[in-house]
Amino acid sequence: MAAVSFNPWHKFKALLDARRFRRLTHEVTARVAERRIVQQSYIICATPRSGSTLLCEALTRTNRAGFPTEWMVEGSVAALTAYFPGDMPQFGTKEYLPRIAEHTATANGIFGLKAMWTEFSQLIESDRWGDQILGANFRGSSYFPNLSYIYIHRRDVLRSAISKFLAEQTGIWNTTLKNAHDSNTIGRRNDIIAKLADPHSRAMVFDRIEQIIADTRSSENSWQQFFDQNGISPCVVEYESMTQDMETTIRNVLAFLHQPQTNLPDYRTSHLQKLSDELNKHIITAWNSR
């Protein structure tokens, strides 16, 4: 039987198809058409399946923390292209990120960017995006002035690994997708259940989950090493605490960014819904019974 496969373009397609992305795109189209001077910037330093998309949405809803998303993932800007004045700079060129920053900053001049370690390392290990885009000692440049860092992670790495495994297999990265409950998705979930019932296939599922755990640990270590080596004290967000009290989390982040913490949206509702369900529990039970 073939090994458990992962199509990396599933996430790309999910990003473009998500109702969440289209909804937020609609909210920022007016500001995208306006070029602003970036006065402050921050990077959300993410680990896989840590709630970073939820954090980005919550910060965007404040209308005072930019429009953070994975601008370094080709395709993230596709839904906004039509609203940019003039031609969009080519992805990956030195003009790309500064232009994105100018047109997605909020009225207070704040720009936000989300990056996994693999994306962020491109900024510090190559000249693909332009020399010294992060500035001396990674504290900011003319592109990213007054740069600060927000580190988001998840304490329960096993649950985050299972979440990523299921997203890889189903192509569903959040429940705002139109096909979250269609027949194809249900069929893929049934395939996973069948694999868990077969010893050989179950072993391959566990191998993939173990690899995801290792990759996540590597990402966490890389971020921590970067912070330690450069004397950076990020604002730390934990998935478990954030999902219990989103408003407090956003207040803490805004305080870190020296922004007002009043008149916040109602975070008791969100267009993003929790994906974890009985299938996640089933995999955890099977994992613990190995």
C-alpha positions as CSV (number, residue, x, y, z in Angstrom):
1,M,0.0,0.0,0.0
2,A,1.3,3.5,-0.9
3,A,2.7,5.7,1.8
4,V,0.5,8.4,3.3
5,S,0.9,11.3,0.8
6,F,0.8,15.1,1.3
7,N,0.0,17.5,-1.5
8,P,1.6,20.9,-0.4
9,W,-0.8,22.7,-2.8
10,H,-3.8,21.7,-0.7
11,K,-2.9,24.5,1.8
12,F,-2.4,27.0,-1.1
13,K,-5.8,26.2,-2.5
14,A,-7.4,26.3,0.9
15,L,-6.0,29.8,1.4
16,L,-7.5,31.1,-1.8
17,D,-10.8,29.4,-1.3
18,A,-11.4,30.2,2.3
19,R,-14.5,32.4,3.0
20,R,-12.5,33.9,5.8
21,F,-9.9,35.3,3.4
22,R,-12.5,36.6,1.0
23,R,-14.4,38.3,3.9
24,L,-11.3,40.0,5.3
25,T,-10.2,40.9,1.7
26,H,-13.5,42.7,1.3
27,E,-12.9,44.6,4.5
28,V,-9.5,45.9,3.5
29,T,-10.1,46.7,-0.2
30,A,-10.6,50.4,0.6
31,R,-7.4,50.6,2.5
32,V,-5.4,48.6,0.0
33,A,-6.1,51.2,-2.7
34,E,-4.5,53.8,-0.4
35,R,-0.7,53.9,0.0
36,R,0.4,54.5,3.6
37,I,3.7,55.3,5.2
38,V,4.6,52.3,7.4
39,Q,5.6,53.5,10.9
40,Q,5.6,50.2,12.8
41,S,5.8,46.6,11.8
42,Y,5.6,43.1,13.4
43,I,6.0,39.5,12.4
44,I,3.9,36.7,13.7
45,C,6.4,33.9,14.1
46,A,4.3,30.8,13.7
47,T,4.6,27.1,14.2
48,P,2.3,24.7,12.4
49,R,-1.3,24.4,13.5
50,S,-0.8,26.8,16.4
51,G,-3.8,29.0,15.8
52,S,-1.9,31.6,13.8
53,T,-4.7,32.1,11.3
54,L,-7.1,32.7,14.1
55,L,-4.7,35.2,15.7
56,C,-4.3,37.0,12.3
57,E,-8.1,37.2,11.9
58,A,-8.5,38.6,15.4
59,L,-5.8,41.2,14.9
60,T,-7.2,42.3,11.5
61,R,-10.7,42.8,13.1
62,T,-9.2,45.5,15.5
63,N,-8.5,47.7,12.5
64,R,-5.3,48.9,14.2
65,A,-2.8,46.1,13.6
66,G,-2.5,45.8,9.8
67,F,-3.8,42.9,7.8
68,P,-1.4,40.1,8.9
69,T,-1.3,37.0,6.8
70,E,1.3,34.8,5.0
71,W,2.4,37.4,2.5
72,M,5.5,35.4,1.8
73,V,3.5,32.5,0.5
74,E,3.0,32.9,-3.2
75,G,-0.8,33.2,-3.8
76,S,-1.7,34.9,-0.6
77,V,-2.0,38.2,-2.4
78,A,-4.0,36.8,-5.3
79,A,-7.4,37.9,-3.9
80,L,-6.1,41.4,-3.4
81,T,-4.4,41.9,-6.8
82,A,-7.3,43.6,-8.4
83,Y,-7.4,46.3,-5.8
84,F,-3.8,47.3,-6.0
85,P,-3.2,50.6,-7.9
86,G,-1.0,49.9,-10.9
87,D,0.7,46.6,-11.5
88,M,1.5,44.3,-8.6
89,P,5.3,43.8,-8.1
90,Q,6.5,40.4,-8.9
91,F,6.4,38.0,-6.0
92,G,9.8,37.4,-4.4
93,T,11.4,40.6,-5.7
94,K,12.8,43.3,-3.4
95,E,9.8,45.6,-4.3
96,Y,7.2,43.0,-3.3
97,L,7.1,43.1,0.5
98,P,7.6,46.9,0.8
99,R,4.6,47.5,-1.5
100,I,2.5,45.0,0.4
101,A,3.4,46.8,3.6
102,E,2.4,50.2,2.3
103,H,-1.0,49.0,1.0
104,T,-2.0,46.7,3.9
105,A,-1.0,48.9,6.8
106,T,-3.8,50.3,8.9
107,A,-4.4,54.0,9.2
108,N,-2.0,54.1,12.2
109,G,0.8,52.9,10.0
110,I,1.1,49.4,11.3
111,F,2.0,46.5,9.0
112,G,1.8,42.8,10.1
113,L,3.2,39.7,8.5
114,K,2.8,36.1,9.4
115,A,5.6,33.6,8.7
116,M,6.5,30.1,9.4
117,W,10.2,29.5,10.1
118,T,10.8,28.1,6.6
119,E,9.5,31.4,5.2
120,F,11.2,33.7,7.7
121,S,14.6,32.0,7.1
122,Q,14.4,33.2,3.5
123,L,14.6,36.8,4.9
124,I,17.7,36.1,6.9
125,E,19.6,33.5,4.8
126,S,19.2,34.8,1.3
127,D,18.9,38.0,-0.7
128,R,15.7,36.9,-2.5
129,W,13.7,39.6,-0.9
130,G,16.3,42.3,-0.9
131,D,19.4,43.0,1.2
132,Q,18.9,43.9,4.9
133,I,15.1,44.0,4.6
134,L,14.9,43.3,8.4
135,G,17.6,45.9,9.2
136,A,20.5,45.7,11.6
137,N,20.1,43.2,14.4
138,F,16.7,42.4,12.9
139,R,15.2,45.4,14.7
140,G,13.7,47.1,11.7
141,S,14.6,48.9,8.5
142,S,13.1,51.4,6.1
143,Y,11.0,48.6,4.9
144,F,10.0,47.2,8.3
145,P,10.4,50.1,10.8
146,N,10.2,49.5,14.5
147,L,10.0,45.8,14.0
148,S,8.8,43.5,16.7
149,Y,8.0,39.8,17.0
150,I,5.0,37.8,18.2
151,Y,5.7,34.1,18.7
152,I,2.7,31.8,18.7
153,H,3.0,28.1,19.5
154,R,1.0,25.2,20.9
155,R,1.9,23.3,24.1
156,D,0.3,20.1,22.9
157,V,2.5,19.1,20.0
158,L,0.7,15.8,19.4
159,R,-2.6,17.5,18.9
160,S,-1.1,20.0,16.6
161,A,0.6,17.2,14.6
162,I,-2.7,15.3,14.2
163,S,-4.4,18.6,13.2
164,K,-1.8,19.1,10.4
165,F,-2.0,15.5,9.3
166,L,-5.8,15.7,8.9
167,A,-5.5,19.0,7.1
168,E,-3.0,17.4,4.7
169,Q,-5.2,14.5,4.0
170,T,-8.5,16.3,3.6
171,G,-7.3,19.7,2.2
172,I,-9.4,21.3,4.9
173,W,-7.3,23.8,6.9
174,N,-10.2,25.7,8.5
175,T,-14.0,25.2,8.6
176,T,-14.8,28.2,6.6
177,L,-14.2,26.3,3.4
178,K,-17.2,25.6,1.2
179,N,-16.2,21.9,0.9
180,A,-15.8,21.3,4.6
181,H,-18.7,18.9,4.6
182,D,-18.9,17.8,1.0
183,S,-18.8,14.2,-0.1
184,N,-15.1,14.3,-1.1
185,T,-14.1,15.5,2.4
186,I,-16.3,12.9,4.1
187,G,-14.8,10.3,1.8
188,R,-11.2,11.3,2.7
189,R,-12.1,11.2,6.4
190,N,-13.5,7.7,6.0
191,D,-10.3,6.7,4.2
192,I,-8.3,7.8,7.3
193,I,-10.5,5.7,9.6
194,A,-9.9,2.7,7.3
195,K,-6.2,3.3,7.4
196,L,-6.2,3.3,11.2
197,A,-8.0,-0.1,11.1
198,D,-5.2,-1.7,9.0
199,P,-2.0,-2.3,11.0
200,H,0.3,-1.6,8.0
201,S,-1.5,1.6,7.0
202,R,-1.8,2.7,10.6
203,A,2.0,2.4,11.0
204,M,2.4,4.8,8.0
205,V,-0.1,7.2,9.5
206,F,1.9,7.2,12.7
207,D,5.2,7.6,10.8
208,R,3.8,10.8,9.2
209,I,2.6,12.1,12.5
210,E,6.0,11.5,14.1
211,Q,7.6,13.4,11.2
212,I,5.3,16.3,11.7
213,I,6.1,16.4,15.5
214,A,9.8,16.4,14.6
215,D,9.3,19.2,12.1
216,T,7.4,21.2,14.6
217,R,10.0,20.8,17.3
218,S,12.7,21.8,14.8
219,S,10.6,25.0,14.0
220,E,10.2,25.8,17.7
221,N,14.0,25.3,18.3
222,S,14.8,27.5,15.3
223,W,12.6,30.4,16.4
224,Q,14.0,30.1,20.0
225,Q,17.6,30.1,18.8
226,F,16.9,33.1,16.6
227,F,15.4,35.0,19.5
228,D,18.2,34.1,21.9
229,Q,21.0,34.8,19.5
230,N,19.7,38.3,18.7
231,G,18.5,39.3,22.2
232,I,14.9,39.5,21.0
233,S,12.0,39.2,23.6
234,P,8.9,38.4,21.6
235,C,5.3,38.6,22.7
236,V,4.5,35.0,23.4
237,V,1.0,33.6,22.5
238,E,0.0,30.1,23.4
239,Y,-2.8,28.4,21.5
240,E,-4.3,26.9,24.6
241,S,-4.6,30.2,26.4
242,M,-5.7,32.1,23.3
243,T,-8.6,29.8,22.5
244,Q,-9.8,30.1,26.1
245,D,-9.7,33.9,26.2
246,M,-9.2,35.6,22.8
247,E,-10.0,39.1,24.1
248,T,-7.3,39.0,26.7
249,T,-4.8,37.6,24.2
250,I,-5.5,40.5,21.8
251,R,-5.3,43.0,24.6
252,N,-1.9,41.7,25.5
253,V,-0.7,41.8,21.9
254,L,-2.0,45.3,21.4
255,A,-0.3,46.4,24.6
256,F,2.9,44.9,23.2
257,L,2.5,46.9,20.0
258,H,1.7,50.1,22.1
259,Q,-1.8,50.3,20.7
260,P,-5.1,51.1,22.4
261,Q,-6.9,48.1,23.9
262,T,-10.4,49.7,23.9
263,N,-13.4,49.2,21.6
264,L,-12.5,45.7,20.6
265,P,-14.7,43.4,18.5
266,D,-16.8,40.8,20.1
267,Y,-14.5,37.7,20.0
268,R,-17.2,35.4,21.3
269,T,-18.0,34.7,17.7
270,S,-15.6,34.0,14.8
271,H,-15.9,32.9,11.2
272,L,-13.3,30.3,12.0
273,Q,-14.5,27.3,13.8
274,K,-12.6,24.6,15.8
275,L,-11.7,21.7,13.6
276,S,-11.0,19.1,16.2
277,D,-13.7,16.4,16.5
278,E,-14.2,12.7,17.2
279,L,-11.7,11.8,14.5
280,N,-8.9,13.7,16.2
281,K,-9.8,11.9,19.5
282,H,-9.9,8.5,17.6
283,I,-6.3,9.1,16.3
284,I,-5.1,10.1,19.8
285,T,-6.6,7.0,21.3
286,A,-5.0,4.8,18.6
287,W,-1.6,6.6,19.1
288,N,-1.7,6.1,22.9
289,S,-2.5,2.4,22.4
290,R,0.5,1.7,20.2
